[in-house]
Amino acid sequence: MIAEIAPADVARWRADRQRPVPLVVDVCEPWELAICRIDGSVNVPLGAIAQRVGELPRERPIICVCHLGARSQQAAMFLASTGFTDLYNLRGGIAAWAGAVDPAMQRY
């Protein structure tokens, strides 16, 4: 199973310069990102993850993100099956991020 991480913990981690910066991989569709996204995230839609897995760094922690957390869990499980080890799923997805970290973020 993939470890889940709370939005507030992700925000603290990204602000902590003593820790390696995680790569936030957003598996949402482009139309969803047009509404909201976490700054600095990289978009790899879930349907393209298998074709684009070679673009992701294996030496860096990866936090998978989607709207509510289900698609990102699938993406993280796929990445784990291809040998990635430092993986997390954002608990509650962008919706939870908006509620806990960025309440001004537009929601859908």
C-alpha positions as a LaTeX table, in Angstrom:
\begin{tabular}{lrrr}
\hline
Residue & $x$ (\AA) & $y$ (\AA) & $z$ (\AA) \\
\hline
Met1 & 0.00 & 0.00 & 0.00 \\
Ile2 & 1.12 & 3.54 & $-0.73$ \\
Ala3 & 1.63 & 5.91 & 2.20 \\
Glu4 & $-0.89$ & 8.74 & 2.40 \\
Ile5 & 0.22 & 12.19 & 3.41 \\
Ala6 & $-1.95$ & 15.03 & 4.69 \\
Pro7 & $-2.06$ & 18.33 & 2.80 \\
Ala8 & $-0.61$ & 20.31 & 5.74 \\
Asp9 & 2.29 & 17.83 & 5.96 \\
Val10 & 3.02 & 18.28 & 2.25 \\
Ala11 & 3.01 & 22.07 & 2.65 \\
Arg12 & 5.46 & 21.84 & 5.58 \\
Trp13 & 7.68 & 19.41 & 3.67 \\
Arg14 & 7.84 & 21.64 & 0.61 \\
Ala15 & 8.79 & 24.61 & 2.82 \\
Asp16 & 11.51 & 22.66 & 4.71 \\
Arg17 & 14.82 & 23.33 & 2.95 \\
Gln18 & 16.50 & 20.67 & 5.09 \\
Arg19 & 14.58 & 17.89 & 3.31 \\
Pro20 & 14.76 & 16.82 & $-0.33$ \\
Val21 & 12.09 & 18.65 & $-2.32$ \\
Pro22 & 9.35 & 16.23 & $-3.39$ \\
Leu23 & 8.06 & 16.20 & $-6.93$ \\
Val24 & 4.29 & 16.72 & $-6.93$ \\
Val25 & 2.82 & 14.74 & $-9.83$ \\
Asp26 & $-0.73$ & 15.78 & $-10.64$ \\
Val27 & $-2.55$ & 13.02 & $-12.54$ \\
Cys28 & $-5.63$ & 15.14 & $-13.30$ \\
Glu29 & $-6.80$ & 15.93 & $-16.81$ \\
Pro30 & $-5.76$ & 19.27 & $-18.35$ \\
Trp31 & $-9.30$ & 20.69 & $-17.98$ \\
Glu32 & $-9.06$ & 20.09 & $-14.23$ \\
Leu33 & $-5.71$ & 21.85 & $-14.00$ \\
Ala34 & $-7.24$ & 24.83 & $-15.77$ \\
Ile35 & $-9.44$ & 25.21 & $-12.68$ \\
Cys36 & $-6.90$ & 24.56 & $-9.94$ \\
Arg37 & $-3.50$ & 23.05 & $-9.29$ \\
Ile38 & $-0.75$ & 23.01 & $-6.70$ \\
Asp39 & 1.97 & 25.46 & $-7.69$ \\
Gly40 & 5.04 & 23.71 & $-9.02$ \\
Ser41 & 3.26 & 20.43 & $-9.72$ \\
Val42 & 3.97 & 18.45 & $-12.89$ \\
Asn43 & 0.99 & 17.20 & $-14.88$ \\
Val44 & 1.03 & 13.59 & $-16.05$ \\
Pro45 & $-2.60$ & 12.54 & $-16.60$ \\
Leu46 & $-3.37$ & 9.09 & $-15.25$ \\
Gly47 & $-4.04$ & 7.75 & $-18.74$ \\
Ala48 & $-0.52$ & 8.77 & $-19.82$ \\
Ile49 & 1.42 & 7.64 & $-16.76$ \\
Ala50 & 2.62 & 4.37 & $-18.34$ \\
Gln51 & 3.91 & 6.14 & $-21.45$ \\
Arg52 & 5.58 & 8.94 & $-19.46$ \\
Val53 & 7.03 & 7.00 & $-16.53$ \\
Gly54 & 10.54 & 7.54 & $-17.95$ \\
Glu55 & 10.17 & 11.30 & $-17.45$ \\
Leu56 & 9.92 & 10.96 & $-13.67$ \\
Pro57 & 13.02 & 11.01 & $-11.46$ \\
Arg58 & 13.57 & 7.84 & $-9.43$ \\
Glu59 & 15.94 & 9.57 & $-6.99$ \\
Arg60 & 13.39 & 12.08 & $-5.75$ \\
Pro61 & 10.36 & 11.62 & $-3.47$ \\
Ile62 & 7.11 & 11.75 & $-5.45$ \\
Ile63 & 3.73 & 12.85 & $-4.14$ \\
Cys64 & 0.87 & 11.86 & $-6.43$ \\
Val65 & $-2.16$ & 14.15 & $-6.52$ \\
Cys66 & $-5.61$ & 14.20 & $-8.13$ \\
His67 & $-8.99$ & 15.73 & $-7.32$ \\
Leu68 & $-9.97$ & 13.45 & $-4.42$ \\
Gly69 & $-7.10$ & 10.96 & $-4.07$ \\
Ala70 & $-8.30$ & 7.82 & $-5.88$ \\
Arg71 & $-6.61$ & 8.30 & $-9.27$ \\
Ser72 & $-3.40$ & 9.44 & $-7.61$ \\
Gln73 & $-3.42$ & 6.27 & $-5.49$ \\
Gln74 & $-3.67$ & 4.23 & $-8.70$ \\
Ala75 & $-0.80$ & 6.22 & $-10.22$ \\
Ala76 & 1.37 & 5.71 & $-7.15$ \\
Met77 & 0.64 & 1.98 & $-7.17$ \\
Phe78 & 1.62 & 1.81 & $-10.83$ \\
Leu79 & 4.85 & 3.71 & $-10.15$ \\
Ala80 & 5.63 & 1.33 & $-7.29$ \\
Ser81 & 5.16 & $-1.62$ & $-9.65$ \\
Thr82 & 7.83 & $-0.14$ & $-11.93$ \\
Gly83 & 10.38 & 0.21 & $-9.14$ \\
Phe84 & 9.74 & 3.66 & $-7.64$ \\
Thr85 & 10.11 & 3.49 & $-3.86$ \\
Asp86 & 9.73 & 6.95 & $-2.31$ \\
Leu87 & 6.03 & 7.46 & $-3.10$ \\
Tyr88 & 3.13 & 9.18 & $-1.35$ \\
Asn89 & $-0.51$ & 9.88 & $-2.13$ \\
Leu90 & $-2.03$ & 13.22 & $-1.13$ \\
Arg91 & $-4.88$ & 12.27 & 1.22 \\
Gly92 & $-8.11$ & 13.83 & $-0.01$ \\
Gly93 & $-6.46$ & 15.26 & $-3.14$ \\
Ile94 & $-6.68$ & 18.83 & $-4.36$ \\
Ala95 & $-10.03$ & 19.21 & $-2.61$ \\
Ala96 & $-8.37$ & 18.58 & 0.75 \\
Trp97 & $-5.42$ & 20.82 & $-0.19$ \\
Ala98 & $-7.83$ & 23.67 & $-0.92$ \\
Gly99 & $-9.55$ & 23.17 & 2.42 \\
Ala100 & $-6.42$ & 22.84 & 4.55 \\
Val101 & $-3.65$ & 24.78 & 2.79 \\
Asp102 & $-5.06$ & 27.14 & 0.15 \\
Pro103 & $-8.66$ & 28.13 & 0.94 \\
Ala104 & $-8.59$ & 30.75 & $-1.85$ \\
Met105 & $-8.07$ & 28.03 & $-4.43$ \\
Gln106 & $-10.91$ & 27.58 & $-6.89$ \\
Arg107 & $-12.73$ & 24.27 & $-6.47$ \\
Tyr108 & $-14.75$ & 21.98 & $-8.67$ \\
\hline
\end{tabular}
